[in-house]
Amino acid sequence: MSTPQTPGSEIGNLTIFKDPTGVMTVQGGRTPTHYSQITPDDKRFETIAVSIHIALALLESRDGKSWLVRTATKILEIRTHRRDPHIYNDRPERLRYWIDHFLQEMRSDFPNVYLTNTVRGESRMKKFDWGRDIRRYNAKAAGILQISKMLVDNMVAVGRKALTYKTTSDEGYKNCMLNWETYIFQLGISIAHEIVHFLTGFLTGARFPDTPSGVTYLGFEDNEKGESGRYWEGHLLGGVVDFYEDFRDPLGSLQAGVPMFTYAYLENNRQENVRWVRISQDYIRRFIDLRFDGK
């Protein structure tokens, strides 16, 4: 089974907060004093650190970075064509250099993370107005990353069950480890997706405007705004990752779910169709082992 080690030292200034008891909304401030900080010896910290490291490694990989460049190029081309503002003023062929700069800043000073029960799905980023000079980009000042507290609590609970089953039930242990691997894959993909949204803020310097409507993935179009994370994820992986409940899983509500690729395609008559393909556990293990090149 794949069990990646905690790479906390490879993520600069990683700071994680959690909701205070009874909170119902995420506050707008960048450092809410009533949130409590999670220490590095907390299993939730370890779980999040592993997931962030995997997300950044995917973005830093050859293909991950190539699709980041394509995503940024498309954003800039559409914004320039529409005469919408952005702060990128270097030559187009230098964009890869600035993508490297963006990723280095994300890894060296990662945005503050908030564990909260107010997130729909796995995670969500909130952009801030951070400045007008990409040479002075600071990832921690550019926004925050919110992660589902329930999801992370479930991940930790499954890990603890695995330890219990290790000496009592081979079948229970195997199922818990399969779910744990799937959870790490799930959160890693989600965080990588959200970091791509930070890229939009890197190019605009501001919380608004959103990604232009032309930057999205087939089957997920929106006339008002785009989805840079979905554009990057769908083209890099060949589909958008989603998870569906397995009613046969003995973990019940603690399960990670069945991982699927969702992708749309056009028939000869231009009719749009959608297909789902199950993601194999071997694919997930290669992913969390950082073997993104298929080896």
Secondary structure, 3 states (H helix, E strand, C coil): CCCCCCCHHHCCCCCEEECCCCCCCCCCCCCCCCCEEECCCCHHHHHHHHHHHHHHHHHHCHHHHHHHHHHHHHHHHHHHHCCCCCCCCCCHHHHHHHHHHHHHHHHHCCCCEEEECCCCCCEEEEECCCCCCHHHCCHHHCEEEEEEHHHHHHHHHHHHHHHHHCCCCHHHHHHHHHHHHHHHHHHHHHHHHHHHHHHHHHHHCCCCCCCCCCCCCCCCCCCCCCCHHHHHHHHHHCCEEEEECCCCCCCHHHCCCEEEEEEEEECCCCCEEEEEEECCHHHHHHHHCCCCCCC
